[in-house]
Amino acid sequence: MDNVTPTVTRIAAASDETIADWLAARLRRAFRSSEGPVAVTVPGGSTPFPIIERLLEHDLPWERLVVWPNDDRMVPEDHEASNTGKLRALFEPAGAEVAALDVMEQVPHFALTWLGMGADGHIASLFPNTDPREDDPRSLVQLTPDPLPPEAPYDRISLTISALLGSDELVFVIRGAEKNDVMTAAIEGASDLPVARLLAAARQQVTVFAG
């Protein structure tokens, strides 16, 4: 794994359009700093996809972008619960490549790791019951959340904390008072939830961007 300490940004009180503009600026900088492919990892769930639709309105060299899901449900790509399938439907028409998660895949260094968080403090599919560790030598793990979320009761595959940290920058998009309270406690080191473990491993002060 990369021995890095990525910068960390928490985006608060921002519209989908503002977040998309912020992400586009970060991608533009990444494209300018490298002539080759640029890899990023993005979350699933309900929040990211409207933001991604806005992001794709920007004029960027999408054919150089490789998108990795943070995690996915163990379902076929044409299943409504598949993050990979939804990402392919959005990014591939623009020319970007979307990677399918497989434990045998070689995970790249990311220019940007975009994360969401559950109210229970999980990130990607690293739920509290899975006891995620910074020193996990694996990049990808198959696991089963306990309890299984009723809206997505499926086994998962997920990037590990060490893989998520292999990035130039981490950005969290957190919405809702409950989740913001969990995030604040994690930043302050007042919990041992997966998000708190990731932030402790990043060893960086969190910058707040409010749109």
Secondary structure, DSSP 8 states (H G I E B T S, - for coil): ------EEEEEES--HHHHHHHHHHHHHHHHHH-SS-EEEEE--SSSHHHHHHHHTTS---GGGEEEEESEEESS-TTSTT-HHHHHHHHHGGGT-EE----TTS----BSEEEE---TT--BTTB-GGG---TT---SEEEE--SS--TTS---EEEE-HHHHHSBSEEEEE--SHHHHHHHHHHHTT---SHHHHHHHHHT--EEEEE-
